[in-house]
Amino acid sequence: MTLNETGGGPSNLVLSDDRVLLRPWTREDAQFLADASADPAIRRYNGPHDRHGHPGTVPSVAQAQTMIEGFEQAMDAFAESGAPAGVAFVIEDVKTAQLVGCCGVDDWTGEDVAQIGYWLIPAGRGRGYATRAVVLLTGWLFGLGAARVFLTVVADNENSAAVALRAGFVYEGTMRSHAVWQGERRDVMWYGALPSEWLLRSPR
């Protein structure tokens, strides 16, 4: 699996291999984002929740456009600071240009530790898109100087945990009762990758 990165500024940044392409969100993607945000699995494991684990309302197309404006602002901030916190990419199928999901950088700390996340719409699941997207994103972050990349997975989200392992992340432990869903406490698993290990790995 190879990494191809376009030139130009961050707004033109594209990461790709022979199967998936990661590109910045545009306002033309608002309908896709609004529709995806209504998916029960995406609502359960991604996006805003209140302190009792109840997800927010499904965004309208106009609200999705506002969310995308936030992604654009994060990309602009990355251009200024070099820290890609909040930078998000659409996941596309290279051959069909079908939009299948999202992956991005939830945080980039002052110690150069990056937290990432990802989701797929139902039609994109089980085809390897998420694993490839995580590999592309993680390799890019190490290229930017990340000392560590990690992600968290709610303990009953077996598909997401499998993605982390296939992408080459190492299971590092479980935080007990760390999250809440619909009023019930949930364990959360940690997966991490280090650049020294990453160079030796091939995704499974």
N, C-alpha and C positions, 0 to 999 in steps of 0.2 A: 504494500500500500504506500503510495507516494503522496507528498504534499505539494500542491501547486498553489502559489499565492500570487495574486495580481499585483501590479505596481500601483502607484497613485496614493492618494490619501486614504485615511480610514474609511471614509464613506464609500470608497470603491473596493474595499477589502473583500476578497473572495478566497475561500479555502476549498479545495476540491481534490478528489481522487477520481477513479474511473467510474464511481457509482453514485456518490453524493456530492453536493455542492452546498457550501455554507456562504450566505451573503447577508448583508445588512437588511433589516426590515424597511419597507417603504409604505407609504400611506395607501398604496394600491392593495396592500395585503390585509387591510382592515377587516374585510368580510371573512377572510380565512381565519384571522385571529379570533373574531367574535364567535364564529361557528365552532372552532376548536375549544374555546373556553367553556362551551356548554357541555363538552364530553364529560361523563361522570368520573372517569379515571383521572382525567386532567384536573378536574375540580377537586378531587380527593387529595392528590399528591402535589399539586402545584398551585401557585397563585395565593392571594390573600385569604386568611382565615381569621376569625375572631378568637378570643382567648379560650373559647369553649370548643374550637375546632369546627365551627360552622363556616362554610365558604361564603364569600361575597356573592352578590347577584351577578348573573351572567351579563357581561358588558354588551352594550349596543355597538353598532358599527361606529358611531361617533365616539363612543368611549374607547373603542379599540384604536381609533385613530389617535386619541390622546395618549394611550399607552405607547403607541409607536413613536409619537413625538418624544416620549421619555427615552426610548431606545436611541433615537437620533441624538438627543442631548448627551447621553452617555458616550456615544461614539465621538461627539465633538470634544467632550471632556478628555477622552482617551487621547485625542490628537494633541491636546495641550499638555497633559500630565504624563503620558506614557503608561498609565495604570488603567487597565481595561475593566474596571468595576462597572457592572451594569450593562456591558456590551452584550448584545444578543444577536443571534443569526437565525434566519430561516433555513430549514433543511429542505433541499430540493433533490429530486431524482435527476441525475445528470442527463439521462436519455430522454425522459418525458417532460421535464420541467414541472412535474407535479410537486406541489407543496405538501410536505408530509409531517413537518414538526418544527421544533425550535430547540436550540441549545445556546447556552451563554454563560457568562461569568457573573455569578451572584455577588462576589466580593473579591477584592484584591487588597490585602492588608499592607501596612507599612513595612512588614517583614517579608514581603513578596510571596505570600501564600495566597493561592487562588482557590476559590470555591466555585464549582460549576454545577449546572443542572440541565435537564433536558426533558422533553416530552414529545410524543408522537400521536397523531390522530389514529383512530382505529384502522383505517385503510393502509397505514404505513407500518403497522406493527408486525413483528415476526419476519422481517425481510433484511435485517442487518443494518438498517439505516442509522439507528441510534448508536450502535457500536462504532461504526465508521465515523459518525459525527463526533463522538467523544474522543476517538483517536486523533482526528484532525485538530480539534480544539485544544486538546492537551499538548500535542506536539507544538502547536503555535504558541501556547502559553510558556512552555519551556524555552522556546526561541526568544521570547520577550524577557526572559530572565527569572521566571517563576522558580522558587526554591522547592516548592511543593504544590501539588494540585490535589484537592480532595472533593468528595461529594458525599452526601448523606442520603440514605434510603430508609423509608419507613419499613419496619420489619416484615410486614405482610405484602410488600411490593416485590414479589419474587422476580418478576420480569426485569425490573430496573436493576435489581441486585445482579442478575445474570449479565446484563449489559456491562456493568462495572467490571466484573471479572473477565469477560471476554475482551474488553478493551485493555486489560493489563493492569488494572488497579488491584491493590492488596486489601483484603478485609482486615481492619485494624481494631475492631471491637464494637460493642453495642452500648449505647446510652439508654439505660432503662427509664421508661416512662417519660421520655424526653418530648414527645409530641402529643397532641390531642386531636381526635377526630370524632365529631358528633358527641362530645362530652366524655369520651373514653380515652384513657391514656394509652399511648403506643410507644413501643421501643423504637429506637432509630439506630441504624447501623452506619458505621463510618468506613469509607474506602479511600485509600490514598495512593499517590504515585510520586516518586522522586525522579529527578532527571537522570541520576546515575543508574537507576534501575531501568528507566524507560528506554535507554539506548540499547539495552540487552533484550528487550521484549519484542515479541511479535504477537499481535492480537490473535486470540483463538477464535 
